[in-house]
Amino acid sequence: MEDLLTVDNLKVHFPIKKGLFSRTAGFVYAVDGVSFALKKGESLGIVGESGCGKTTTGFAVLRLIEPTSGRVVFRGKDIFRMTKSQLQALKKDVQIIFQDPYSSLNPRMVVNQILRDPMEIHGAYPGRERGERIAYLMEKVGLTPEQGRRYPHEFSGGQRQRIGIARALALNPELIIGDEPVSALDVSIQAQIINLLIDLQQEFDLSYILIAHDLAVVEHICNHIIVMYLGKIVETASYKALYSDPKHPYTRALLSAIPVAQPGDDRKRIILQGDVPSPINPPAGCAFHPRCAFRMSQCDQQAPVLKNVGDNHHVACYLY
């Protein structure tokens, strides 16, 4: 099966301006050489601590943030080389669910208008079809068509996120990027939204890129998982391999932080020492070495490359 999306050596460096003439004094290395691929119908999870570059990666794929370098190819076309009209057409096939269901909806519009807007912009579902499509989407995300006459402030957080999902589905896209779509919701509501995303993926043959800091969330929905640290990929594997046999010390620490469901579980919590280094001045060599309990002499001299340790399980660590 051909790749639906290919990301090759993506870099996003934000310049730091200082002085009267706004000279560039340095860069924030938010994303620094990320590569991955996604096949149609699959789900890819991108996880890591806050500030690791996962959201910036998702935004750069959509060109909501302009990249510094690299390539993003969707269905054989390089997104970074598209003209304005080509990019506009692409938005029908690639949509996003934002993290905050409160600020991502226009408070001055009723839900029907929020869902109608993308259809009007792209000229989709003309005439009566548009109203039928809105009612259909409302039902698919667990709301009623009558609720479409209400404003966003009249809904709960979980209901607002359902509206955000309906808006992402409005143009029948192939790929949806979810920027921590459940992190702002209660735990019980998180489960409902995750189950909804799974059902919609099967029904609409969707592909997902789900960005999260909680590995327990992506476990239930993603086929493959990428672990990022300070703008780089440190490990990537299928969800089964990653959860059953994590390789990188950082991945092990993240997995150990997942809350224990069973009382008496003897899982050992791994406490990382120190803070995440600054992306303005990342450490030489492996970015994780200042906090790593397995640090070796070469770790602070040269950054390890991703190496296949078997069964398409890649890890960037000198332990392997």
VMD Tcl script that draws the C-alpha trace (Angstrom):
set ca {
  {0.00 0.00 0.00}
  {1.35 3.42 -0.96}
  {1.94 6.06 1.67}
  {-0.81 8.65 1.99}
  {1.55 11.10 3.71}
  {5.35 11.22 3.81}
  {7.33 13.62 5.98}
  {11.03 13.86 5.15}
  {13.60 15.65 7.35}
  {11.13 18.30 8.53}
  {12.70 21.23 10.36}
  {11.04 24.22 12.00}
  {13.44 26.76 13.51}
  {11.96 29.96 14.94}
  {14.33 32.97 14.80}
  {14.97 34.96 17.96}
  {15.05 38.69 17.24}
  {16.94 41.12 19.46}
  {18.09 44.72 19.42}
  {16.89 47.88 17.79}
  {17.18 46.44 14.27}
  {15.68 43.05 15.19}
  {18.75 41.10 14.29}
  {18.55 37.31 14.50}
  {20.38 36.33 17.69}
  {19.59 32.62 17.56}
  {16.94 30.04 16.85}
  {14.43 27.90 18.71}
  {14.94 24.41 17.28}
  {11.31 23.34 17.69}
  {11.45 20.51 15.12}
  {14.85 19.31 13.98}
  {14.83 16.60 11.32}
  {11.61 14.61 11.73}
  {10.71 11.91 9.18}
  {7.80 9.48 9.08}
  {5.16 8.00 6.77}
  {1.45 7.26 7.11}
  {-0.60 4.81 5.05}
  {-4.25 5.28 4.21}
  {-6.61 4.07 6.94}
  {-3.89 3.99 9.61}
  {-3.42 6.06 12.75}
  {-0.12 7.54 13.85}
  {0.46 8.83 17.37}
  {3.05 11.50 18.19}
  {3.82 11.69 21.91}
  {6.22 13.45 24.23}
  {6.52 16.09 26.94}
  {5.29 19.63 26.45}
  {7.76 21.49 24.27}
  {9.06 18.43 22.41}
  {7.79 19.75 19.04}
  {4.86 17.43 18.42}
  {2.24 20.16 17.88}
  {4.64 22.19 15.75}
  {5.14 19.10 13.59}
  {1.39 18.74 13.08}
  {0.94 22.43 12.28}
  {3.86 22.37 9.82}
  {2.33 19.41 7.98}
  {-0.78 21.57 7.43}
  {1.35 24.64 6.72}
  {-0.32 26.48 9.57}
  {3.35 27.10 10.43}
  {5.86 27.59 7.63}
  {8.73 25.09 7.84}
  {12.42 25.93 7.69}
  {13.21 22.97 5.44}
  {12.14 19.45 4.57}
  {9.40 17.87 2.48}
  {5.81 16.84 3.21}
  {4.24 14.80 0.41}
  {0.50 14.11 0.37}
  {-0.70 11.76 -2.36}
  {2.46 12.36 -4.36}
  {2.38 16.17 -4.13}
  {4.80 18.24 -2.06}
  {2.70 20.46 0.21}
  {5.53 22.97 0.64}
  {5.70 23.59 -3.11}
  {1.97 24.10 -3.62}
  {0.53 27.35 -4.86}
  {-2.12 29.18 -2.85}
  {-4.96 27.69 -4.93}
  {-3.50 24.17 -4.67}
  {-3.15 24.57 -0.91}
  {-6.76 25.72 -0.67}
  {-7.88 22.57 -2.50}
  {-5.73 20.44 -0.20}
  {-7.67 21.65 2.84}
  {-10.66 19.60 1.69}
  {-8.60 16.43 2.17}
  {-6.63 17.35 5.30}
  {-8.37 18.77 8.39}
  {-7.51 19.40 12.04}
  {-9.18 18.99 15.43}
  {-7.81 21.59 17.82}
  {-6.90 20.97 21.44}
  {-9.16 23.56 23.07}
  {-12.87 23.03 22.31}
  {-13.64 26.42 23.88}
  {-11.45 28.77 21.82}
  {-11.57 26.82 18.54}
  {-15.27 27.59 17.93}
  {-16.55 31.04 16.96}
  {-18.72 32.19 19.91}
  {-20.78 34.47 17.65}
  {-21.94 31.69 15.34}
  {-24.52 29.01 15.94}
  {-23.31 25.46 15.32}
  {-25.12 25.18 11.98}
  {-23.17 28.16 10.65}
  {-19.88 26.80 12.04}
  {-20.42 23.58 10.07}
  {-21.76 25.40 7.00}
  {-18.77 27.75 6.66}
  {-16.23 25.23 5.24}
  {-18.85 23.94 2.79}
  {-19.54 27.48 1.56}
  {-15.85 28.28 1.20}
  {-15.19 25.18 -0.90}
  {-18.53 25.10 -2.71}
  {-19.40 21.65 -1.37}
  {-22.90 20.17 -0.98}
  {-24.95 22.88 -2.75}
  {-28.56 23.68 -2.07}
  {-30.54 21.42 0.26}
  {-27.66 18.95 0.44}
  {-25.82 21.34 2.73}
  {-28.51 21.30 5.42}
  {-28.84 17.54 5.10}
  {-25.08 17.15 5.46}
  {-25.05 19.29 8.63}
  {-27.86 17.25 10.20}
  {-26.06 14.03 9.22}
  {-22.80 15.18 10.82}
  {-24.53 16.25 14.02}
  {-26.05 12.80 14.40}
  {-22.77 11.06 13.60}
  {-20.96 12.81 16.46}
  {-23.73 12.11 18.96}
  {-25.67 15.38 18.83}
  {-29.12 16.19 17.47}
  {-29.86 18.42 14.47}
  {-31.96 20.66 16.72}
  {-28.85 21.50 18.74}
  {-27.41 23.13 15.64}
  {-29.39 26.29 16.45}
  {-27.44 26.84 19.66}
  {-24.26 28.82 20.31}
  {-21.03 27.13 21.52}
  {-21.37 28.49 25.06}
  {-24.55 26.44 25.48}
  {-22.61 23.17 25.23}
  {-20.32 21.25 27.60}
  {-16.63 20.72 26.81}
  {-17.20 17.23 25.44}
  {-20.07 18.44 23.25}
  {-17.94 21.28 21.91}
  {-15.23 18.83 20.93}
  {-17.86 16.76 19.12}
  {-18.75 19.91 17.18}
  {-15.06 20.36 16.35}
  {-14.95 16.77 15.07}
  {-18.08 17.38 12.98}
  {-16.45 20.47 11.47}
  {-13.34 18.44 10.60}
  {-15.58 15.89 8.84}
  {-17.61 18.50 6.95}
  {-15.66 18.21 3.67}
  {-15.18 14.43 3.87}
  {-11.36 14.53 4.34}
  {-8.90 11.66 4.05}
  {-6.55 12.77 6.84}
  {-7.38 14.37 10.19}
  {-4.72 15.73 12.53}
  {-5.82 15.78 16.17}
  {-3.84 18.21 18.33}
  {-4.37 16.66 21.77}
  {-8.11 16.41 21.07}
  {-9.01 15.01 24.51}
  {-6.46 16.60 26.85}
  {-8.84 19.42 27.90}
  {-11.67 17.00 28.76}
  {-12.61 14.97 31.83}
  {-11.36 11.39 31.85}
  {-14.85 9.91 31.37}
  {-15.46 12.22 28.40}
  {-12.04 11.36 26.96}
  {-13.10 7.73 26.59}
  {-16.28 8.75 24.76}
  {-14.36 10.94 22.30}
  {-11.73 8.25 21.67}
  {-14.45 5.68 20.96}
  {-16.15 8.19 18.65}
  {-12.91 8.74 16.71}
  {-12.45 4.98 16.32}
  {-16.01 4.53 15.02}
  {-15.68 7.43 12.59}
  {-12.37 6.13 11.27}
  {-13.93 2.80 10.39}
  {-17.02 4.36 8.82}
  {-15.32 7.11 6.79}
  {-12.01 5.30 6.08}
  {-10.05 8.08 7.77}
  {-6.35 8.34 8.51}
  {-5.29 10.02 11.75}
  {-2.26 11.76 13.17}
  {-2.97 12.10 16.89}
  {-0.76 14.35 18.98}
  {-0.75 13.63 22.72}
  {1.36 13.77 25.84}
  {-0.51 10.83 27.37}
  {0.56 7.44 26.01}
  {-2.56 5.83 27.48}
  {-4.70 7.85 25.05}
  {-2.93 6.88 21.82}
  {-2.66 3.23 22.85}
  {-6.33 2.61 22.06}
  {-6.45 4.18 18.62}
  {-3.00 4.28 16.96}
  {-1.32 1.60 14.84}
  {2.10 3.22 15.11}
  {3.61 5.59 17.66}
  {6.41 8.17 17.45}
  {8.13 9.38 20.61}
  {9.69 12.86 20.35}
  {12.15 14.61 22.62}
  {13.43 18.16 22.06}
  {12.43 18.29 18.41}
  {13.73 14.87 17.39}
  {12.32 11.35 17.13}
  {13.91 9.06 19.71}
  {11.78 5.95 19.12}
  {9.12 4.74 16.72}
  {7.32 1.40 16.66}
  {3.95 -0.30 16.46}
  {1.84 0.31 19.55}
  {2.22 -3.35 20.61}
  {6.01 -3.27 20.40}
  {6.30 0.11 22.09}
  {4.12 -0.80 25.07}
  {5.44 -4.33 25.52}
  {9.14 -3.67 24.90}
  {10.11 0.04 25.02}
  {13.75 0.58 24.12}
  {14.68 4.21 24.71}
  {15.16 5.29 28.36}
  {12.90 8.28 27.73}
  {10.09 6.06 26.40}
  {10.40 3.83 29.46}
  {10.04 6.86 31.71}
  {6.94 8.04 29.84}
  {5.31 4.61 30.08}
  {6.09 4.35 33.78}
  {4.14 7.60 34.32}
  {0.85 6.11 33.05}
  {-1.55 5.85 36.03}
  {-1.91 2.34 37.41}
  {-5.39 0.85 36.95}
  {-4.94 -2.14 39.27}
  {-4.20 -1.61 42.99}
  {-1.06 -3.42 43.96}
  {0.55 -3.15 40.54}
  {4.29 -3.23 41.20}
  {5.27 -1.10 38.20}
  {8.38 0.90 39.04}
  {8.07 4.65 38.48}
  {11.09 6.10 36.66}
  {11.83 9.64 37.85}
  {13.88 11.66 35.38}
  {16.45 14.00 36.91}
  {16.71 17.63 35.89}
  {14.62 19.62 33.42}
  {14.16 19.48 29.68}
  {17.06 21.40 28.05}
  {16.32 24.62 26.22}
  {15.47 24.20 22.52}
  {17.40 27.44 21.95}
  {20.66 25.80 23.00}
  {20.16 22.02 22.92}
  {22.98 19.87 24.33}
  {25.56 18.37 21.99}
  {25.19 14.72 21.08}
  {22.07 12.98 22.31}
  {19.64 15.62 23.58}
  {18.48 13.26 26.35}
  {21.93 12.48 27.79}
  {21.85 15.09 30.64}
  {18.85 13.22 32.17}
  {19.73 9.66 31.17}
  {20.70 7.02 33.74}
  {22.52 5.00 31.02}
  {24.72 7.84 29.74}
  {27.92 6.77 28.00}
  {30.96 8.72 26.81}
  {29.79 8.99 23.19}
  {26.34 10.26 24.17}
  {27.50 13.85 24.59}
  {29.69 13.84 21.49}
  {27.50 12.72 18.59}
  {23.72 12.33 18.28}
  {22.65 8.71 17.70}
  {20.64 7.97 14.55}
  {17.43 5.98 14.40}
  {18.33 2.31 14.04}
  {16.03 -0.58 13.18}
  {16.26 -3.07 16.04}
  {13.81 -5.48 14.43}
  {10.21 -5.62 13.21}
  {10.22 -1.97 12.06}
  {11.05 -0.83 15.60}
  {13.47 2.13 15.41}
  {15.34 3.72 18.30}
  {17.99 6.46 18.53}
  {20.14 5.25 21.41}
  {23.71 3.94 21.78}
  {22.39 1.11 23.97}
  {21.38 -0.52 20.67}
}
mol new
graphics top color blue
foreach p $ca { graphics top sphere $p radius 0.5 }
foreach p [lrange $ca 0 end-1] q [lrange $ca 1 end] { graphics top cylinder $p $q radius 0.2 }
display resetview
